[in-house]
Amino acid sequence: MAQQTYNRQVVLDTETTGMNQAGGAIYLDHKIIEIGCVEVVNRRLTGRHYHVYVNPGRLVDEEAFKVHGISDEYLRDKPRFGQIADEFIEFIQGAELIIHNAPFDVSFMDYEFEQLGRGIAKTADMSGILDTLVMAKQMHPGQRNSLDALCKRYGIDNSSRDLHGALLDAEILAEVYLTMTGGQTALNLSLGSDSANIDKNSSSIDPALVLAVLKASDAELEAHQSRLNVVKDASGSCLWLPNS
């Protein structure tokens, strides 16, 4: 059977109260506390995203707090997972989910869905799943393939990533994924400072929007050439370089 291709992808990350897995088995009642998603359509970032904090109904482990800095006090007035499940499912359903170390996030999502007792399908039954960690290990065997390591390898700025955050990590992973797979990270077509706050229920760019055509400066052309060289060095080839 041919592998399904997706025009719509959702780059996803979660933060949790702690670790739930030991040899793949869930053994502690740890929960999701943050979900961050960014939408990619036809390899273009649309500016549409889904981001929510969740009250887990339990305390955050100290080790987990050191990773993401999300406190019990901050989560106290946030919605429970059952209150946001339908809108979350609506955002991801039918898309291919791009996740770094997918088994971790998917196991938490499936656990949360199961705990609702509503017969919600497994994540893999409602969406495709692509694990960028597996992809990176295949492309760069024997090397470090954490998100930070990939940012360094591909020349992607992650200087704002002092702590893990689901939405920030999803945005960084989107850029890493698009670079890993040989294409430029697409321009956000929603112009203006409010582009990061697009309603998660909006579905398209305004068709009346007219974009000005601006020619690249010499400095921009030089930076573009430098990025193509990074892609070639990392993956062995680049479609946009002659004789590559």
C-alpha positions, -999 to 999 in steps of 0.1 A, spaced: 0 0 0 14 34 -10 21 58 19 -5 84 24 5 120 17 -10 149 35 -15 185 23 -22 196 59 3 189 87 2 199 123 35 203 142 28 193 178 44 194 212 32 188 247 44 195 283 35 172 311 35 168 349 62 141 346 72 109 329 46 82 323 66 56 306 88 27 316 96 4 288 66 18 269 41 11 297 22 38 314 25 33 352 19 67 367 -10 90 364 9 119 348 -10 143 327 -7 169 299 -4 205 311 4 223 278 -3 217 241 12 236 213 5 231 176 13 250 144 -4 244 110 15 237 78 -4 234 45 14 224 14 47 231 32 37 266 41 32 279 77 -2 294 77 1 313 109 -28 293 124 -21 276 157 -36 259 187 -22 265 221 -37 258 256 -26 252 292 -44 224 310 -51 219 347 -40 183 353 -58 178 386 -25 167 402 9 182 411 37 188 387 68 168 395 98 188 406 120 174 378 94 183 352 91 218 365 128 223 361 123 214 324 93 236 315 89 260 345 51 256 345 39 257 382 9 242 400 -2 277 409 -2 288 372 -23 258 362 -49 261 390 -74 282 370 -68 265 336 -94 242 319 -93 204 324 -85 182 294 -121 172 290 -130 208 285 -106 213 256 -106 178 241 -131 185 213 -114 216 200 -80 199 202 -93 169 182 -109 192 157 -75 209 151 -55 177 146 -80 153 130 -72 143 95 -38 160 95 -3 145 97 12 152 131 48 161 130 63 153 165 98 149 178 99 116 198 63 109 189 57 79 212 61 102 242 35 128 232 11 103 216 11 80 246 0 110 268 -27 120 243 -41 85 241 -41 82 278 -60 115 282 -85 105 256 -90 71 272 -95 87 307 -125 106 294 -144 74 288 -160 87 256 -147 61 232 -124 85 215 -102 69 188 -65 65 193 -44 94 179 -30 72 151 -66 64 140 -76 100 136 -43 115 123 -11 104 106 21 105 127 56 114 115 84 112 141 112 136 133 135 119 158 133 87 138 138 107 106 168 125 121 184 92 133 181 78 98 196 110 82 223 114 108 232 80 123 254 81 154 249 118 160 230 137 186 195 144 173 177 163 200 158 194 189 186 216 202 212 196 183 192 198 151 188 235 155 226 238 157 231 215 127 207 234 105 216 269 117 182 276 132 180 302 160 167 287 192 182 313 216 148 320 231 145 283 243 158 286 279 129 264 291 108 240 271 74 254 260 50 235 238 41 263 214 77 276 211 90 240 206 64 233 179 74 265 161 111 256 162 103 220 152 83 232 122 114 251 109 136 222 116 113 197 98 109 219 67 147 224 65 154 187 71 130 177 42 147 200 18 124 230 15 126 266 28 105 274 59 76 292 44 68 328 50 39 335 74 14 351 50 -6 367 78 11 401 80 14 423 110 22 419 147 -11 400 154 -2 371 132 7 349 162 -27 354 177 -49 341 148 -81 325 159 -76 287 160 -109 284 142 -99 305 112 -94 282 82 -77 303 55 -58 334 44 -79 363 33 -82 358 -5 -83 396 -10 -48 400 5 -24 414 -20 13 409 -13 39 433 -26 68 418 -45 101 429 -30 134 419 -46 160 404 -23 190 426 -13 226 414 -19 228 406 19 196 385 17 208 367 -13 241 359 4 221 346 35 199 325 13 230 309 -4 244 302 31 212 284 41 213 263 10 248 253 18 237 243 53 210 221 38 234 205 13 260 198 40 234 183 64 215 161 39 241 156 11 221 174 -16 200 205 -22 175 208 -51 181 246 -53 218 244 -58 232 236 -93 250 203 -97 239 193 -63 
